[in-house]
Amino acid sequence: MSYIIKVDHQIHLDAIKPTDKHRYVELFKEKEIYDHTLAIPFPYSEADADWWINENQKS
């Protein structure tokens, strides 16, 4: 079952999918993201995205 949370007409949140990997690597590579979170590694790599996607598909 897939859920979508609509934040507004431009932003929505949905299930984590393997096709999201490119965007995770692109967006989370910024040091500012690392500086403001406790769990996102820096530098963020494709291996980090693979781990995140795999962990979230287990449930």
mmJSON file of the N, C-alpha and C atoms, coordinates in Angstrom:
{"data_MODEL":{"atom_site":{
"group_PDB":["ATOM","ATOM","ATOM","ATOM","ATOM","ATOM","ATOM","ATOM","ATOM","ATOM","ATOM","ATOM","ATOM","ATOM","ATOM","ATOM","ATOM","ATOM","ATOM","ATOM","ATOM","ATOM","ATOM","ATOM","ATOM","ATOM","ATOM","ATOM","ATOM","ATOM","ATOM","ATOM","ATOM","ATOM","ATOM","ATOM","ATOM","ATOM","ATOM","ATOM","ATOM","ATOM","ATOM","ATOM","ATOM","ATOM","ATOM","ATOM","ATOM","ATOM","ATOM","ATOM","ATOM","ATOM","ATOM","ATOM","ATOM","ATOM","ATOM","ATOM","ATOM","ATOM","ATOM","ATOM","ATOM","ATOM","ATOM","ATOM","ATOM","ATOM","ATOM","ATOM","ATOM","ATOM","ATOM","ATOM","ATOM","ATOM","ATOM","ATOM","ATOM","ATOM","ATOM","ATOM","ATOM","ATOM","ATOM","ATOM","ATOM","ATOM","ATOM","ATOM","ATOM","ATOM","ATOM","ATOM","ATOM","ATOM","ATOM","ATOM","ATOM","ATOM","ATOM","ATOM","ATOM","ATOM","ATOM","ATOM","ATOM","ATOM","ATOM","ATOM","ATOM","ATOM","ATOM","ATOM","ATOM","ATOM","ATOM","ATOM","ATOM","ATOM","ATOM","ATOM","ATOM","ATOM","ATOM","ATOM","ATOM","ATOM","ATOM","ATOM","ATOM","ATOM","ATOM","ATOM","ATOM","ATOM","ATOM","ATOM","ATOM","ATOM","ATOM","ATOM","ATOM","ATOM","ATOM","ATOM","ATOM","ATOM","ATOM","ATOM","ATOM","ATOM","ATOM","ATOM","ATOM","ATOM","ATOM","ATOM","ATOM","ATOM","ATOM","ATOM","ATOM","ATOM","ATOM","ATOM","ATOM","ATOM","ATOM","ATOM","ATOM","ATOM","ATOM","ATOM","ATOM"],
"id":[1,2,3,4,5,6,7,8,9,10,11,12,13,14,15,16,17,18,19,20,21,22,23,24,25,26,27,28,29,30,31,32,33,34,35,36,37,38,39,40,41,42,43,44,45,46,47,48,49,50,51,52,53,54,55,56,57,58,59,60,61,62,63,64,65,66,67,68,69,70,71,72,73,74,75,76,77,78,79,80,81,82,83,84,85,86,87,88,89,90,91,92,93,94,95,96,97,98,99,100,101,102,103,104,105,106,107,108,109,110,111,112,113,114,115,116,117,118,119,120,121,122,123,124,125,126,127,128,129,130,131,132,133,134,135,136,137,138,139,140,141,142,143,144,145,146,147,148,149,150,151,152,153,154,155,156,157,158,159,160,161,162,163,164,165,166,167,168,169,170,171,172,173,174,175,176,177],
"type_symbol":["N","C","C","N","C","C","N","C","C","N","C","C","N","C","C","N","C","C","N","C","C","N","C","C","N","C","C","N","C","C","N","C","C","N","C","C","N","C","C","N","C","C","N","C","C","N","C","C","N","C","C","N","C","C","N","C","C","N","C","C","N","C","C","N","C","C","N","C","C","N","C","C","N","C","C","N","C","C","N","C","C","N","C","C","N","C","C","N","C","C","N","C","C","N","C","C","N","C","C","N","C","C","N","C","C","N","C","C","N","C","C","N","C","C","N","C","C","N","C","C","N","C","C","N","C","C","N","C","C","N","C","C","N","C","C","N","C","C","N","C","C","N","C","C","N","C","C","N","C","C","N","C","C","N","C","C","N","C","C","N","C","C","N","C","C","N","C","C","N","C","C","N","C","C","N","C","C"],
"label_atom_id":["N","CA","C","N","CA","C","N","CA","C","N","CA","C","N","CA","C","N","CA","C","N","CA","C","N","CA","C","N","CA","C","N","CA","C","N","CA","C","N","CA","C","N","CA","C","N","CA","C","N","CA","C","N","CA","C","N","CA","C","N","CA","C","N","CA","C","N","CA","C","N","CA","C","N","CA","C","N","CA","C","N","CA","C","N","CA","C","N","CA","C","N","CA","C","N","CA","C","N","CA","C","N","CA","C","N","CA","C","N","CA","C","N","CA","C","N","CA","C","N","CA","C","N","CA","C","N","CA","C","N","CA","C","N","CA","C","N","CA","C","N","CA","C","N","CA","C","N","CA","C","N","CA","C","N","CA","C","N","CA","C","N","CA","C","N","CA","C","N","CA","C","N","CA","C","N","CA","C","N","CA","C","N","CA","C","N","CA","C","N","CA","C","N","CA","C","N","CA","C","N","CA","C","N","CA","C"],
"label_alt_id":[null,null,null,null,null,null,null,null,null,null,null,null,null,null,null,null,null,null,null,null,null,null,null,null,null,null,null,null,null,null,null,null,null,null,null,null,null,null,null,null,null,null,null,null,null,null,null,null,null,null,null,null,null,null,null,null,null,null,null,null,null,null,null,null,null,null,null,null,null,null,null,null,null,null,null,null,null,null,null,null,null,null,null,null,null,null,null,null,null,null,null,null,null,null,null,null,null,null,null,null,null,null,null,null,null,null,null,null,null,null,null,null,null,null,null,null,null,null,null,null,null,null,null,null,null,null,null,null,null,null,null,null,null,null,null,null,null,null,null,null,null,null,null,null,null,null,null,null,null,null,null,null,null,null,null,null,null,null,null,null,null,null,null,null,null,null,null,null,null,null,null,null,null,null,null,null,null],
"label_comp_id":["MET","MET","MET","SER","SER","SER","TYR","TYR","TYR","ILE","ILE","ILE","ILE","ILE","ILE","LYS","LYS","LYS","VAL","VAL","VAL","ASP","ASP","ASP","HIS","HIS","HIS","GLN","GLN","GLN","ILE","ILE","ILE","HIS","HIS","HIS","LEU","LEU","LEU","ASP","ASP","ASP","ALA","ALA","ALA","ILE","ILE","ILE","LYS","LYS","LYS","PRO","PRO","PRO","THR","THR","THR","ASP","ASP","ASP","LYS","LYS","LYS","HIS","HIS","HIS","ARG","ARG","ARG","TYR","TYR","TYR","VAL","VAL","VAL","GLU","GLU","GLU","LEU","LEU","LEU","PHE","PHE","PHE","LYS","LYS","LYS","GLU","GLU","GLU","LYS","LYS","LYS","GLU","GLU","GLU","ILE","ILE","ILE","TYR","TYR","TYR","ASP","ASP","ASP","HIS","HIS","HIS","THR","THR","THR","LEU","LEU","LEU","ALA","ALA","ALA","ILE","ILE","ILE","PRO","PRO","PRO","PHE","PHE","PHE","PRO","PRO","PRO","TYR","TYR","TYR","SER","SER","SER","GLU","GLU","GLU","ALA","ALA","ALA","ASP","ASP","ASP","ALA","ALA","ALA","ASP","ASP","ASP","TRP","TRP","TRP","TRP","TRP","TRP","ILE","ILE","ILE","ASN","ASN","ASN","GLU","GLU","GLU","ASN","ASN","ASN","GLN","GLN","GLN","LYS","LYS","LYS","SER","SER","SER"],
"label_asym_id":["A","A","A","A","A","A","A","A","A","A","A","A","A","A","A","A","A","A","A","A","A","A","A","A","A","A","A","A","A","A","A","A","A","A","A","A","A","A","A","A","A","A","A","A","A","A","A","A","A","A","A","A","A","A","A","A","A","A","A","A","A","A","A","A","A","A","A","A","A","A","A","A","A","A","A","A","A","A","A","A","A","A","A","A","A","A","A","A","A","A","A","A","A","A","A","A","A","A","A","A","A","A","A","A","A","A","A","A","A","A","A","A","A","A","A","A","A","A","A","A","A","A","A","A","A","A","A","A","A","A","A","A","A","A","A","A","A","A","A","A","A","A","A","A","A","A","A","A","A","A","A","A","A","A","A","A","A","A","A","A","A","A","A","A","A","A","A","A","A","A","A","A","A","A","A","A","A"],
"label_entity_id":["1","1","1","1","1","1","1","1","1","1","1","1","1","1","1","1","1","1","1","1","1","1","1","1","1","1","1","1","1","1","1","1","1","1","1","1","1","1","1","1","1","1","1","1","1","1","1","1","1","1","1","1","1","1","1","1","1","1","1","1","1","1","1","1","1","1","1","1","1","1","1","1","1","1","1","1","1","1","1","1","1","1","1","1","1","1","1","1","1","1","1","1","1","1","1","1","1","1","1","1","1","1","1","1","1","1","1","1","1","1","1","1","1","1","1","1","1","1","1","1","1","1","1","1","1","1","1","1","1","1","1","1","1","1","1","1","1","1","1","1","1","1","1","1","1","1","1","1","1","1","1","1","1","1","1","1","1","1","1","1","1","1","1","1","1","1","1","1","1","1","1","1","1","1","1","1","1"],
"label_seq_id":[1,1,1,2,2,2,3,3,3,4,4,4,5,5,5,6,6,6,7,7,7,8,8,8,9,9,9,10,10,10,11,11,11,12,12,12,13,13,13,14,14,14,15,15,15,16,16,16,17,17,17,18,18,18,19,19,19,20,20,20,21,21,21,22,22,22,23,23,23,24,24,24,25,25,25,26,26,26,27,27,27,28,28,28,29,29,29,30,30,30,31,31,31,32,32,32,33,33,33,34,34,34,35,35,35,36,36,36,37,37,37,38,38,38,39,39,39,40,40,40,41,41,41,42,42,42,43,43,43,44,44,44,45,45,45,46,46,46,47,47,47,48,48,48,49,49,49,50,50,50,51,51,51,52,52,52,53,53,53,54,54,54,55,55,55,56,56,56,57,57,57,58,58,58,59,59,59],
"pdbx_PDB_ins_code":[null,null,null,null,null,null,null,null,null,null,null,null,null,null,null,null,null,null,null,null,null,null,null,null,null,null,null,null,null,null,null,null,null,null,null,null,null,null,null,null,null,null,null,null,null,null,null,null,null,null,null,null,null,null,null,null,null,null,null,null,null,null,null,null,null,null,null,null,null,null,null,null,null,null,null,null,null,null,null,null,null,null,null,null,null,null,null,null,null,null,null,null,null,null,null,null,null,null,null,null,null,null,null,null,null,null,null,null,null,null,null,null,null,null,null,null,null,null,null,null,null,null,null,null,null,null,null,null,null,null,null,null,null,null,null,null,null,null,null,null,null,null,null,null,null,null,null,null,null,null,null,null,null,null,null,null,null,null,null,null,null,null,null,null,null,null,null,null,null,null,null,null,null,null,null,null,null],
"Cartn_x":[0.835,0.0,0.888,0.543,1.322,0.497,1.117,0.46,1.123,0.342,0.871,0.336,1.231,0.854,1.047,-0.031,0.051,0.295,1.421,1.762,1.077,1.19,0.48,0.4,0.014,-0.166,1.145,2.285,3.583,4.376,4.083,4.896,4.047,4.565,3.928,5.002,4.649,5.547,4.929,5.743,5.237,6.274,5.991,6.878,8.259,9.25,10.622,10.753,11.341,11.481,12.908,13.346,14.682,14.907,13.867,14.026,14.331,14.216,14.528,16.033,16.804,18.239,18.967,18.759,19.439,19.183,17.928,17.587,18.181,18.198,18.817,20.286,21.001,22.427,22.616,21.803,21.91,21.622,20.569,20.148,20.926,21.24,21.876,23.39,23.957,25.408,25.825,24.854,25.149,25.539,26.647,27.133,26.119,25.367,24.371,23.317,22.955,22.01,22.625,23.865,24.571,24.642,24.954,25.105,23.815,22.662,21.38,20.619,21.27,20.622,21.542,20.971,21.766,22.113,21.399,21.538,22.001,22.072,22.483,23.996,24.694,26.158,26.663,27.901,28.556,29.937,30.348,29.541,28.555,27.39,26.342,26.664,26.658,27.085,25.948,26.186,25.215,25.02,26.076,25.96,25.038,25.102,24.194,22.75,22.512,21.16,20.676,21.552,21.179,20.758,21.537,21.212,19.846,19.615,18.363,17.158,17.275,16.184,15.926,16.994,16.84,16.226,16.656,16.102,14.611,14.201,12.804,11.907,12.483,11.668,11.464,12.144,11.995,10.624,10.061,8.786,7.59],
"Cartn_y":[-1.171,0.0,1.245,2.215,3.432,4.617,5.435,6.631,7.862,8.883,10.162,11.233,12.048,13.166,14.435,15.161,16.412,17.555,18.246,19.396,20.635,20.808,21.859,21.441,22.347,21.954,21.624,21.986,21.705,20.613,20.365,19.446,18.3,17.082,15.908,14.925,14.103,13.072,11.724,10.819,9.479,8.443,7.201,6.105,6.244,5.76,5.761,4.667,5.027,4.08,4.12,3.051,3.035,4.176,4.636,5.731,7.068,7.13,8.354,8.529,7.494,7.5,8.713,9.017,10.152,11.452,11.686,12.921,12.945,11.811,11.776,12.186,11.571,11.874,13.337,13.836,15.233,16.22,15.989,16.948,16.82,15.604,15.407,15.577,15.87,16.077,17.443,18.305,19.639,19.574,20.194,20.183,20.807,21.771,22.425,21.418,20.45,19.412,18.61,18.215,17.47,18.275,19.554,20.418,20.546,20.329,20.53,19.231,18.099,16.816,15.958,14.936,14.026,12.738,12.416,11.083,11.031,12.139,12.109,12.267,11.272,11.326,12.377,12.799,13.716,13.184,13.119,13.385,12.245,12.576,11.601,10.913,9.592,8.839,7.972,7.372,6.433,5.243,4.815,3.701,4.083,5.338,5.8,5.759,6.198,6.168,4.73,3.834,2.422,1.857,2.153,1.663,2.192,3.494,4.118,3.499,3.335,2.749,1.313,0.524,-0.88,-1.007,-0.17,-0.214,0.108,1.026,1.454,0.533,-0.316,-1.267,-2.567,-2.735,-3.935,-3.992,-2.834,-2.828,-2.938],
"Cartn_z":[0.0,0.0,0.0,-0.767,-0.872,-0.381,0.412,0.923,0.345,0.073,-0.378,0.555,1.091,1.946,1.127,0.891,0.136,1.108,0.918,1.745,1.18,-0.106,-0.828,-2.291,-3.181,-4.586,-5.295,-4.712,-5.332,-4.625,-3.365,-2.567,-2.046,-2.208,-1.622,-1.168,-0.211,0.306,-0.014,-0.522,-0.799,-0.399,-0.658,-0.267,-0.905,-0.181,-0.681,-1.731,-2.887,-3.996,-4.553,-5.197,-5.801,-6.796,-7.433,-8.401,-7.72,-6.392,-5.643,-5.419,-5.649,-5.327,-5.891,-7.135,-7.778,-7.011,-6.626,-5.917,-4.512,-3.821,-2.498,-2.585,-3.517,-3.661,-4.038,-4.931,-5.374,-4.241,-3.501,-2.473,-1.169,-0.748,0.548,0.521,-0.63,-0.684,-0.127,0.11,0.619,2.102,2.45,3.834,4.782,4.328,5.179,5.678,4.844,5.266,6.415,6.256,7.304,8.599,8.476,9.644,10.454,9.83,10.507,10.783,10.619,10.908,11.768,12.352,13.174,12.455,11.378,10.811,9.359,8.682,7.277,7.208,6.645,6.593,5.601,5.821,4.892,4.599,3.374,2.183,1.933,1.433,1.158,-0.163,-0.153,-1.332,-1.885,-3.029,-3.595,-2.67,-1.996,-1.045,0.111,0.563,1.617,1.129,-0.092,-0.668,-0.816,-1.257,-1.382,-0.033,1.015,2.345,2.787,2.627,3.052,2.329,1.032,0.247,0.671,0.83,1.239,2.622,3.564,4.916,4.915,4.089,4.069,3.256,2.456,1.7,2.474,3.599,4.416,5.083,5.378,6.109,5.209],
"occupancy":[1.0,1.0,1.0,1.0,1.0,1.0,1.0,1.0,1.0,1.0,1.0,1.0,1.0,1.0,1.0,1.0,1.0,1.0,1.0,1.0,1.0,1.0,1.0,1.0,1.0,1.0,1.0,1.0,1.0,1.0,1.0,1.0,1.0,1.0,1.0,1.0,1.0,1.0,1.0,1.0,1.0,1.0,1.0,1.0,1.0,1.0,1.0,1.0,1.0,1.0,1.0,1.0,1.0,1.0,1.0,1.0,1.0,1.0,1.0,1.0,1.0,1.0,1.0,1.0,1.0,1.0,1.0,1.0,1.0,1.0,1.0,1.0,1.0,1.0,1.0,1.0,1.0,1.0,1.0,1.0,1.0,1.0,1.0,1.0,1.0,1.0,1.0,1.0,1.0,1.0,1.0,1.0,1.0,1.0,1.0,1.0,1.0,1.0,1.0,1.0,1.0,1.0,1.0,1.0,1.0,1.0,1.0,1.0,1.0,1.0,1.0,1.0,1.0,1.0,1.0,1.0,1.0,1.0,1.0,1.0,1.0,1.0,1.0,1.0,1.0,1.0,1.0,1.0,1.0,1.0,1.0,1.0,1.0,1.0,1.0,1.0,1.0,1.0,1.0,1.0,1.0,1.0,1.0,1.0,1.0,1.0,1.0,1.0,1.0,1.0,1.0,1.0,1.0,1.0,1.0,1.0,1.0,1.0,1.0,1.0,1.0,1.0,1.0,1.0,1.0,1.0,1.0,1.0,1.0,1.0,1.0,1.0,1.0,1.0,1.0,1.0,1.0],
"B_iso_or_equiv":[0.0,0.0,0.0,0.0,0.0,0.0,0.0,0.0,0.0,0.0,0.0,0.0,0.0,0.0,0.0,0.0,0.0,0.0,0.0,0.0,0.0,0.0,0.0,0.0,0.0,0.0,0.0,0.0,0.0,0.0,0.0,0.0,0.0,0.0,0.0,0.0,0.0,0.0,0.0,0.0,0.0,0.0,0.0,0.0,0.0,0.0,0.0,0.0,0.0,0.0,0.0,0.0,0.0,0.0,0.0,0.0,0.0,0.0,0.0,0.0,0.0,0.0,0.0,0.0,0.0,0.0,0.0,0.0,0.0,0.0,0.0,0.0,0.0,0.0,0.0,0.0,0.0,0.0,0.0,0.0,0.0,0.0,0.0,0.0,0.0,0.0,0.0,0.0,0.0,0.0,0.0,0.0,0.0,0.0,0.0,0.0,0.0,0.0,0.0,0.0,0.0,0.0,0.0,0.0,0.0,0.0,0.0,0.0,0.0,0.0,0.0,0.0,0.0,0.0,0.0,0.0,0.0,0.0,0.0,0.0,0.0,0.0,0.0,0.0,0.0,0.0,0.0,0.0,0.0,0.0,0.0,0.0,0.0,0.0,0.0,0.0,0.0,0.0,0.0,0.0,0.0,0.0,0.0,0.0,0.0,0.0,0.0,0.0,0.0,0.0,0.0,0.0,0.0,0.0,0.0,0.0,0.0,0.0,0.0,0.0,0.0,0.0,0.0,0.0,0.0,0.0,0.0,0.0,0.0,0.0,0.0,0.0,0.0,0.0,0.0,0.0,0.0],
"pdbx_formal_charge":[null,null,null,null,null,null,null,null,null,null,null,null,null,null,null,null,null,null,null,null,null,null,null,null,null,null,null,null,null,null,null,null,null,null,null,null,null,null,null,null,null,null,null,null,null,null,null,null,null,null,null,null,null,null,null,null,null,null,null,null,null,null,null,null,null,null,null,null,null,null,null,null,null,null,null,null,null,null,null,null,null,null,null,null,null,null,null,null,null,null,null,null,null,null,null,null,null,null,null,null,null,null,null,null,null,null,null,null,null,null,null,null,null,null,null,null,null,null,null,null,null,null,null,null,null,null,null,null,null,null,null,null,null,null,null,null,null,null,null,null,null,null,null,null,null,null,null,null,null,null,null,null,null,null,null,null,null,null,null,null,null,null,null,null,null,null,null,null,null,null,null,null,null,null,null,null,null],
"auth_seq_id":[1,1,1,2,2,2,3,3,3,4,4,4,5,5,5,6,6,6,7,7,7,8,8,8,9,9,9,10,10,10,11,11,11,12,12,12,13,13,13,14,14,14,15,15,15,16,16,16,17,17,17,18,18,18,19,19,19,20,20,20,21,21,21,22,22,22,23,23,23,24,24,24,25,25,25,26,26,26,27,27,27,28,28,28,29,29,29,30,30,30,31,31,31,32,32,32,33,33,33,34,34,34,35,35,35,36,36,36,37,37,37,38,38,38,39,39,39,40,40,40,41,41,41,42,42,42,43,43,43,44,44,44,45,45,45,46,46,46,47,47,47,48,48,48,49,49,49,50,50,50,51,51,51,52,52,52,53,53,53,54,54,54,55,55,55,56,56,56,57,57,57,58,58,58,59,59,59],
"auth_comp_id":["MET","MET","MET","SER","SER","SER","TYR","TYR","TYR","ILE","ILE","ILE","ILE","ILE","ILE","LYS","LYS","LYS","VAL","VAL","VAL","ASP","ASP","ASP","HIS","HIS","HIS","GLN","GLN","GLN","ILE","ILE","ILE","HIS","HIS","HIS","LEU","LEU","LEU","ASP","ASP","ASP","ALA","ALA","ALA","ILE","ILE","ILE","LYS","LYS","LYS","PRO","PRO","PRO","THR","THR","THR","ASP","ASP","ASP","LYS","LYS","LYS","HIS","HIS","HIS","ARG","ARG","ARG","TYR","TYR","TYR","VAL","VAL","VAL","GLU","GLU","GLU","LEU","LEU","LEU","PHE","PHE","PHE","LYS","LYS","LYS","GLU","GLU","GLU","LYS","LYS","LYS","GLU","GLU","GLU","ILE","ILE","ILE","TYR","TYR","TYR","ASP","ASP","ASP","HIS","HIS","HIS","THR","THR","THR","LEU","LEU","LEU","ALA","ALA","ALA","ILE","ILE","ILE","PRO","PRO","PRO","PHE","PHE","PHE","PRO","PRO","PRO","TYR","TYR","TYR","SER","SER","SER","GLU","GLU","GLU","ALA","ALA","ALA","ASP","ASP","ASP","ALA","ALA","ALA","ASP","ASP","ASP","TRP","TRP","TRP","TRP","TRP","TRP","ILE","ILE","ILE","ASN","ASN","ASN","GLU","GLU","GLU","ASN","ASN","ASN","GLN","GLN","GLN","LYS","LYS","LYS","SER","SER","SER"],
"auth_asym_id":["A","A","A","A","A","A","A","A","A","A","A","A","A","A","A","A","A","A","A","A","A","A","A","A","A","A","A","A","A","A","A","A","A","A","A","A","A","A","A","A","A","A","A","A","A","A","A","A","A","A","A","A","A","A","A","A","A","A","A","A","A","A","A","A","A","A","A","A","A","A","A","A","A","A","A","A","A","A","A","A","A","A","A","A","A","A","A","A","A","A","A","A","A","A","A","A","A","A","A","A","A","A","A","A","A","A","A","A","A","A","A","A","A","A","A","A","A","A","A","A","A","A","A","A","A","A","A","A","A","A","A","A","A","A","A","A","A","A","A","A","A","A","A","A","A","A","A","A","A","A","A","A","A","A","A","A","A","A","A","A","A","A","A","A","A","A","A","A","A","A","A","A","A","A","A","A","A"],
"auth_atom_id":["N","CA","C","N","CA","C","N","CA","C","N","CA","C","N","CA","C","N","CA","C","N","CA","C","N","CA","C","N","CA","C","N","CA","C","N","CA","C","N","CA","C","N","CA","C","N","CA","C","N","CA","C","N","CA","C","N","CA","C","N","CA","C","N","CA","C","N","CA","C","N","CA","C","N","CA","C","N","CA","C","N","CA","C","N","CA","C","N","CA","C","N","CA","C","N","CA","C","N","CA","C","N","CA","C","N","CA","C","N","CA","C","N","CA","C","N","CA","C","N","CA","C","N","CA","C","N","CA","C","N","CA","C","N","CA","C","N","CA","C","N","CA","C","N","CA","C","N","CA","C","N","CA","C","N","CA","C","N","CA","C","N","CA","C","N","CA","C","N","CA","C","N","CA","C","N","CA","C","N","CA","C","N","CA","C","N","CA","C","N","CA","C","N","CA","C","N","CA","C","N","CA","C","N","CA","C"],
"pdbx_PDB_model_num":[1,1,1,1,1,1,1,1,1,1,1,1,1,1,1,1,1,1,1,1,1,1,1,1,1,1,1,1,1,1,1,1,1,1,1,1,1,1,1,1,1,1,1,1,1,1,1,1,1,1,1,1,1,1,1,1,1,1,1,1,1,1,1,1,1,1,1,1,1,1,1,1,1,1,1,1,1,1,1,1,1,1,1,1,1,1,1,1,1,1,1,1,1,1,1,1,1,1,1,1,1,1,1,1,1,1,1,1,1,1,1,1,1,1,1,1,1,1,1,1,1,1,1,1,1,1,1,1,1,1,1,1,1,1,1,1,1,1,1,1,1,1,1,1,1,1,1,1,1,1,1,1,1,1,1,1,1,1,1,1,1,1,1,1,1,1,1,1,1,1,1,1,1,1,1,1,1]
}}}
